[in-house]
């Protein structure tokens, strides 16, 4: 029989649970930067594990020295990226020190006028396309100083984040056995073997996946760079790198990369004739980028990903597509590693299920 005391106790417990959940979520929100550092450090650890094992097995390094060598490779890679951007930053910094937003706005308006003349020469109503959109009234470059301050703040935060990630990664690599021993104490004895075997398999597959992802991005970077160098695009290395990084976002990233390359190509040829130089060069760059995407989508990406996570290319495509519809861009990025984790767990805990047997036959 329900009494007022039982009802009050139930309500009190429910409110307490809700408050605790809210406080937990608020706490996680407040430390979101730390959580991001941990996730990035974990990814670097998964990538670094094969390198660490190589130093230990082939070069006979002891564990600590192998860890230091692995971390040193990461530092060299980061330093290489920074050195890659320094010429661009110095050049743009010199230009921005003499920044004249009116001149920039004038240049872009000239480009818009050239586009308008080109459209009119081909019997296309440019007034309807450009003027009704009221583009000129919307152009305002007074935001640039504030934007530059934001960039400086981001660079400062990036430095702190980078140091934190490298510090965490060092201990993840150095004390991975210690973490495994600690995890064993927390795992119920009845499922210890299954959980530990799952973690080992997940570690192997995700390490292969992230290494495969880096290889795929490197291939795309080289191909983009070749296209940009053929058409003498300025800052080709930096543009190719930025566009390659965008390929982390499946299917949408390459589209954004193509648009970015087209815009940068047009802006880098401000003083040239639009019809004979700017437009043809931009079209050629776009065609080159699309050819790169055809090569990547049909050769490098399916081969690398299907081999690294032991999944069929069609299976990967459908998982990314479903995750994109459900969770947007973030879902597309994490779809493959999360799906791989779920497959390993399913195989360990539900090995008799027919669907899981079909999906995990190659794991």
C-alpha positions in Angstrom: 0.0 0.0 0.0 1.3 3.4 -1.0 1.7 5.8 1.8 2.6 9.5 1.7 6.0 8.6 3.2 6.8 6.1 0.5 5.7 8.5 -2.2 7.8 11.3 -0.7 10.8 9.0 -0.4 10.4 8.0 -4.1 10.2 11.6 -5.2 13.2 12.6 -3.1 15.3 9.8 -4.6 14.2 10.7 -8.2 15.0 14.4 -7.6 18.4 13.4 -6.1 19.2 11.2 -9.1 18.2 14.1 -11.5 20.3 16.6 -9.6 23.3 14.2 -9.6 23.0 13.6 -13.3 22.7 17.4 -14.0 25.7 18.1 -11.8 27.7 15.4 -13.6 26.8 16.8 -17.0 27.7 20.3 -15.9 31.0 19.0 -14.6 31.8 17.2 -17.8 30.8 20.4 -19.7 33.2 22.5 -17.6 36.1 20.1 -18.2 35.3 19.5 -21.9 38.8 20.7 -22.9 40.4 18.1 -20.7 38.2 15.4 -22.2 39.2 16.5 -25.7 42.9 16.3 -24.7 42.3 12.8 -23.4 40.6 11.6 -26.6 43.3 13.1 -28.8 46.0 11.6 -26.6 44.2 8.2 -26.8 44.2 8.5 -30.6 47.9 9.3 -30.7 48.5 6.4 -28.3 46.7 4.0 -30.7 48.8 5.4 -33.6 52.0 5.3 -31.5 51.7 1.7 -30.2 52.9 0.1 -33.5 55.8 2.6 -33.6 56.7 1.9 -30.0 56.6 -1.9 -30.6 58.9 -1.4 -33.7 61.5 0.4 -31.6 61.4 -2.3 -28.9 61.4 -5.3 -31.2 63.5 -4.3 -34.2 65.8 -1.7 -32.7 66.0 -3.3 -29.2 65.1 0.0 -27.3 64.0 -0.3 -23.7 60.4 0.6 -23.0 61.1 4.2 -21.7 63.5 5.1 -24.5 61.1 3.6 -27.1 58.4 5.8 -25.6 60.5 8.9 -25.8 61.5 8.1 -29.4 57.8 7.6 -30.4 56.9 10.9 -28.8 59.8 12.6 -30.5 58.5 11.5 -33.9 55.1 13.1 -33.0 56.9 16.3 -32.0 58.9 16.3 -35.3 55.6 15.9 -37.3 54.0 18.8 -35.4 57.1 20.9 -35.9 57.1 20.1 -39.6 53.4 21.3 -39.9 54.3 24.5 -38.0 57.3 25.1 -40.3 55.0 24.5 -43.2 52.7 27.3 -42.2 55.4 29.8 -41.0 56.1 31.2 -44.5 52.4 31.8 -45.1 52.0 33.4 -41.6 55.0 35.7 -42.1 53.8 36.8 -45.5 50.2 37.4 -44.4 51.5 39.1 -41.2 53.4 41.5 -43.3 50.4 42.2 -45.4 48.1 42.5 -42.5 50.4 45.1 -40.8 49.5 47.4 -43.7 46.0 46.2 -43.8 43.6 48.3 -45.8 40.1 46.8 -45.6 38.9 49.3 -48.2 41.4 48.1 -50.8 40.5 44.4 -50.1 36.8 45.3 -50.5 37.6 47.1 -53.7 39.4 44.1 -55.1 36.6 41.7 -54.3 34.1 44.1 -55.9 36.3 44.2 -59.0 36.2 40.4 -59.1 32.4 40.5 -58.8 32.1 43.0 -61.6 34.3 40.7 -63.8 32.0 37.8 -63.1 29.0 40.0 -63.9 30.6 41.1 -67.3 31.3 37.4 -68.1 27.7 36.4 -67.4 26.4 39.3 -69.5 28.6 38.3 -72.4 27.0 34.9 -72.4 23.4 36.3 -72.3 22.9 35.5 -68.6 21.1 38.1 -66.5 23.8 39.0 -64.0 21.6 41.6 -62.3 19.2 38.9 -61.3 21.9 36.5 -60.1 24.3 39.0 -58.4 22.6 42.3 -57.8 19.3 40.9 -56.4 21.4 38.9 -54.0 22.7 42.3 -52.7 26.2 40.9 -52.4 28.0 44.2 -52.4 26.0 45.6 -49.5 26.8 42.5 -47.5 30.6 42.7 -47.9 32.2 44.2 -44.8 35.8 43.6 -43.9 35.8 45.6 -40.7 35.6 42.3 -38.8 39.1 41.4 -39.8 41.0 43.0 -36.8 38.7 41.1 -34.4 39.1 37.9 -36.4 42.9 38.3 -36.1 42.6 38.6 -32.4 40.6 35.5 -32.3 43.2 33.7 -34.3 46.0 34.8 -31.9 43.9 33.5 -28.9 43.3 30.2 -30.8 47.1 29.8 -31.4 47.8 30.4 -27.7 45.1 27.8 -26.7 46.5 25.4 -29.3 50.0 25.7 -27.7 48.6 24.8 -24.3 46.5 22.0 -25.7 49.4 20.5 -27.7 51.7 20.4 -24.6 48.9 18.8 -22.5 48.2 16.2 -25.2 51.8 15.2 -25.6 52.3 15.0 -21.8 49.2 12.7 -21.5 50.3 10.7 -24.6 53.7 10.0 -23.0 52.2 8.4 -19.9 49.6 6.5 -21.9 52.4 5.0 -23.9 54.8 4.5 -21.0 52.4 3.1 -18.5 50.0 1.2 -20.8 50.7 -2.1 -18.9 50.0 -0.3 -15.6 46.6 0.8 -16.9 45.8 -2.8 -18.0 46.7 -4.1 -14.6 44.5 -1.4 -13.0 41.6 -2.2 -15.4 41.8 -5.9 -14.4 41.1 -5.0 -10.8 37.9 -3.1 -11.8 36.6 -5.8 -14.2 34.2 -8.5 -12.9 36.0 -11.9 -12.8 33.1 -13.5 -14.7 33.8 -11.4 -17.8 37.5 -10.6 -17.4 38.8 -12.7 -20.3 36.1 -11.4 -22.7 36.6 -7.8 -21.8 40.4 -7.9 -21.9 40.4 -9.8 -25.2 37.9 -7.2 -26.6 40.2 -4.3 -25.5 43.2 -6.0 -27.1 41.4 -6.5 -30.4 39.9 -3.0 -30.3 43.4 -1.6 -29.7 44.8 -3.4 -32.7 42.0 -2.5 -35.1 41.8 1.1 -34.1 45.6 1.5 -34.3 45.4 0.1 -37.9 42.4 2.3 -38.6 44.1 5.6 -37.6 47.3 4.7 -39.3 45.3 3.8 -42.4 43.5 7.2 -42.1 46.9 9.0 -42.0 48.1 7.1 -45.0 44.9 8.0 -46.9 45.2 11.7 -46.0 48.9 11.7 -47.1 48.0 10.2 -50.5 45.2 12.8 -51.0 47.6 15.5 -49.9 50.2 14.5 -52.5 47.6 14.3 -55.2 46.2 17.7 -54.3 49.7 19.2 -54.2 50.4 17.9 -57.7 47.2 19.5 -59.1 48.0 22.8 -57.5 51.6 22.8 -58.6 50.6 22.0 -62.2 48.6 25.3 -62.2 51.2 27.3 -60.2 48.8 28.0 -57.3 50.5 30.1 -54.6 51.0 28.5 -51.2 50.2 25.1 -52.8 51.5 23.0 -49.9 49.4 24.8 -47.3 46.2 24.7 -49.4 46.8 21.0 -50.2 47.3 20.2 -46.5 44.1 22.1 -45.5 42.1 20.4 -48.2 43.5 16.9 -47.2 42.6 17.5 -43.6 39.1 18.2 -44.6 38.9 14.7 -46.0 38.6 13.5 -42.4 34.9 14.4 -42.9 33.6 11.6 -45.2 31.9 12.8 -48.5 31.2 16.3 -47.3 34.9 17.2 -46.5 36.0 16.7 -50.2 33.2 19.0 -51.4 34.3 21.7 -48.9 37.9 21.2 -50.0 37.0 21.7 -53.6 35.1 24.9 -52.8 38.0 26.2 -50.6 40.5 25.4 -53.4 38.3 27.2 -56.0 38.0 30.3 -53.8 41.7 30.5 -53.0 42.6 30.0 -56.6 40.3 32.9 -57.7 41.5 35.2 -54.9 45.2 34.5 -55.8 44.6 35.8 -59.3 42.9 39.1 -58.5 44.7 41.2 -61.1 44.2 38.8 -64.0 41.5 38.7 -66.6 38.5 36.8 -65.4 37.4 35.1 -68.6 40.9 34.1 -70.0 42.8 33.4 -66.8 40.8 33.3 -63.5 37.8 31.2 -64.7 39.8 28.6 -66.7 42.4 28.1 -64.0 39.7 27.6 -61.3 37.8 25.1 -63.5 41.1 23.1 -64.1 41.8 23.1 -60.4 38.3 21.8 -59.6 38.6 19.1 -62.3 41.9 18.1 -60.8 40.4 17.9 -57.3 37.4 15.9 -58.6 39.8 13.4 -60.3 41.7 13.1 -57.0 38.4 12.3 -55.3 37.5 9.7 -57.8 40.9 8.0 -57.2 40.5 8.3 -53.4 36.9 7.1 -53.3 37.4 4.1 -55.6 40.9 3.0 -54.9 42.8 4.3 -51.8 40.0 4.8 -49.3 38.1 1.4 -49.8 41.3 -0.6 -49.9 42.9 1.1 -46.8 39.8 1.2 -44.6 38.5 -2.3 -45.5 42.0 -3.7 -44.7 42.5 -1.7 -41.5 39.1 -2.5 -39.8 38.3 -5.7 -41.6 35.0 -4.4 -43.0 33.5 -4.4 -46.6 33.7 -1.0 -48.4 29.9 -1.1 -48.8 29.5 -1.8 -45.1 31.7 1.2 -44.3 29.7 3.4 -46.7 26.4 2.5 -45.2 27.6 3.0 -41.6 29.0 6.5 -42.4 25.7 7.4 -44.3 23.5 6.3 -41.4 25.7 8.0 -38.8 25.6 11.2 -40.9 21.8 11.2 -41.0 21.5 10.5 -37.3 24.3 12.6 -35.8 25.5 15.0 -38.5 29.2 15.6 -39.4 30.5 14.4 -36.0 28.7 11.1 -36.5 30.3 10.6 -39.9 33.8 11.2 -38.4 33.4 8.7 -35.5 31.2 6.2 -37.3 33.9 3.8 -38.4 35.9 3.5 -35.1 32.7 3.3 -33.1 31.3 0.6 -35.4 34.5 -1.3 -35.1 34.3 -1.2 -31.3 30.7 -2.4 -31.4 31.6 -5.3 -33.7 34.4 -6.5 -31.5 32.2 -6.3 -28.4 29.4 -8.2 -30.2 31.7 -11.0 -31.3 33.1 -11.5 -27.8 29.7 -11.4 -25.9 27.3 -12.7 -28.6 29.3 -15.1 -30.7 26.2 -17.3 -31.5 24.2 -14.5 -33.1 23.8 -15.1 -36.8 24.0 -11.4 -37.8 27.0 -10.8 -35.6 28.7 -13.9 -37.1 28.1 -12.5 -40.6 29.4 -9.0 -39.7 32.5 -10.2 -37.8 33.6 -13.1 -39.8 36.8 -11.3 -40.8 37.7 -10.1 -37.3 
